[in-house]
Amino acid sequence: MSPVLALAAGQIRRRPAAFAGLAVALFLAVATVTLFGSLVAAQVTAPGAVARRLVAGPGLLLIAGAFGEIAVLVALFVVVNALGFTLRQQHRDLALLRTVAATPRQVRRLVRAQVAATVLLTAVPGGTAGTLAARGFLAALQRRGLAAPGLRIPGTPVPVLVALAVALLVGLAATALAARRITRLTPAVALTADTSGQRRTGVLRVLAGLAVLAGGALLLRLAATRGAGELDKAGQATMLGSLVLLVALALLGPLAARAVAAVLGAPVRVLAPGAGWLADANLRGYAARLASAVVPVALLVGLSGTMLIMTSTAEHVVRTTGATTSVTKATDVWLREAELGMLVCFAAVSTVNTLVALTADRRREFALLRLVGATRRQLLRMLSVEAALTTAVGVLLGAAVAAVASGAFARAVTGSVLPVVPGAACGWVVAGAAALTVPGILGTGLRAIRGRAVEAVGGERGERG
């Protein structure tokens, strides 16, 4: 075995927790590409008589393309995000390699070998899960008349091989970006560089965020100016506009998260003077870290809220006017629910991966607090307040996106910017976001504050999980 492969395998064995999030993200990416690739293969390899049979919906190829485009993009975003945290937890190790004469090229080769090994580890389970999911999804489409009855998922390995190639290419491309920060610095600077998320938001990132925000506003204006008879087009523009706004939120996350945290932090400081003050200071002082935590929560709440409120408003209009469109047809509602479920799954995985990685990365910080007199109980109270604030900030940002987007849709179809909000369904979305966020932070925090503080301060971050 070459030295690079030996180092890569050693890092994976030594830090399984650091690679767990990346493995899950790559598993989802492989399974997703296999799923929709298998659907395309089913249509392409079908006998002529079966392939030409008319169906009630847009057809299997169009459904696979529409679903796959969004789902694959979100899955790949999760991969890039997870890889960034994996490298962040190895920052000290990679910097030490630089100090013993490893070149930037050798460090990049090491990271590429780690990604390739993780992709191979997820190949069989991801491909198997994707194939099984494709069979189940095709059967569900056939029951609703959206796919020809004679279609079958073929036994060809091509979709799995394509999925592996895509995951590997994305992982290697993400490696070039994620490893840039450690390899562009001198060894001494890299060893002492801050990885806590206290960096200032760059000007280019702010300008890009503002440009994307303007694009989302234009799309929602287009949705709002549609006539009452163009319910379908208004719905399409609304969903696209909400996605663009969420991209803008990801770019402007540190600024937006800090502003909302400042508003929410004031009453928290009063209600919990000790733990509340420390939690608020942590969240506002490390804006990049806060943004990394709340953006997946906002993605989950924003997408779910927009689709639920838009569908509820459209159904209200249909009950009033009696006109049925693709927004309210049972088959299309089911398709949107299936798409939403898939996106929520990806958002949930991204949320858990991000929160676990961020909290585990603070082990040394917690140890320093213990050395200056903080007890484990006080740290847990601080983390509890942080978890509540993080959930609240993410929910509020996501709800803001959903409110603006659904307001534009309501303006188009009812003449009023006040949509019909399904309170119970939206409540479950908020409860789901809290269920992902709070246990993730507290569970990882409990593990991070174990052991002796002196050893944690003198050791390295992200020890063996």
Secondary structure, 3 states (H helix, E strand, C coil): CCHHHHHHHHHHHHCHHHHHHHHHHHHHHHHHHHHHHHHHHHHHCCCHHHHCCCCCCCCHHHHHHHHHHHHHHHHHHHHHHHHHHHHHHCHHHHHHHHHCCCCHHHHHHHHHHHHHHHHHHHHHHHHHHHHHHHHHHHHHHHHCCCCCCCCCCCCCCHHHHHHHHHHHHHHHHHHHHHCHHHHCCCHHHHHHCCCCCCCCCCHHHHHHHHHHHHHHHHHHHHHHCCCCCCHHHHHHHHHHHHHHHHHHHHHCHHHHHHHHHHHHHHHHHHHCHHHHHHHHHHHHHCHHHHHHHHHHHHHHHHHHHHHHHHHHHHHHHHHHHCCCCCCCCHHHHHHHHHHHHHHHHHHHHHHHHHHHHHHHCCHHHHHHHHHCCCCHHHHHHHHHHHHHHHHHHHHHHHHHHHHHHHHHHHHHHHCCCCCCCCHHHHHHHHHHHHHHHHHHHHHHHHHHCCCCHHHHHHCCCCCCC
